[in-house]
Every structure is written in C-alpha cells, then in structure tokens.
Amino acid sequence: MKWIAPNQSADRELSIVAVREAIGRLLPGKEPHAGFCRALPLNRFFAHNRVHIASHLTETIEALRSYPRGDNYHAETFARATHNIDLMNRAKEDPNTFAWARSFWNSNLTIVPCVFHE
C-alpha cells in the first residue's frame, strides 16, 4: 500500500501498526471519528446532487448541507442509516457484491492476525 503514502517509511511493522490504529478508530461506529468518515462523503454527494432525499426532511437536509458545522449528530445518524441500507440492498441484489471484501480481509488475516486491545 505504499502508493497511499509514498513519502512514509516502508517499515512493515510500523505500517501494520498504523493501519491497525486507523481501522481501530472506525470500530466504535457511533463515535465522532467514524461518523465523520461516513457523513462527510455523504455531504459531498448531497452538495453535488448525487444523492436525493425527500424534500419534507428539512432538518436532515439542513444537517447534511451544513455538515460539519451544524447538527452533526443528525447528519451522522442519517449517514450511518443510509450506509447500512445501501449495503443491505446491494447484498440482497447480488450476494457476491462483497465477495472481494471477504477475500481482502481473509487474506489480511493470514498476513497480520487480529490483536484485541482494551
């Protein structure tokens, strides 16, 4: 994955630690960091008319438009629900949609075993 950060050290162990920490920050799905990682792209989709929602959802529309300077809780909650619905719909339409993800994570588990930190 050197292409992601070409100026960073190629030290394998340091890279594993960095990726493990980045993934770990996403695990608490209702925490601000994970919410931001979901809501900001949704804000950009909304700003560029790539996502459409019912016009009567005025509070949600305003929360998304003003993110991250407005009602972050409302925007992040909507983003979490939207992502979950989208993923469930994709999986219903094609059970193999996320086969690549299973393969990716299973391959990574053989390279770097999971470590639980409290």
Secondary structure as UniProt FT lines:
FT   TURN            2..4
FT   TURN            6..7
FT   HELIX           12..26
FT   TURN            29..30
FT   HELIX           32..47
FT   TURN            48..49
FT   TURN            55..56
FT   HELIX           58..66
FT   TURN            67..68
FT   HELIX           72..93
FT   TURN            95..98
FT   HELIX           99..111
//
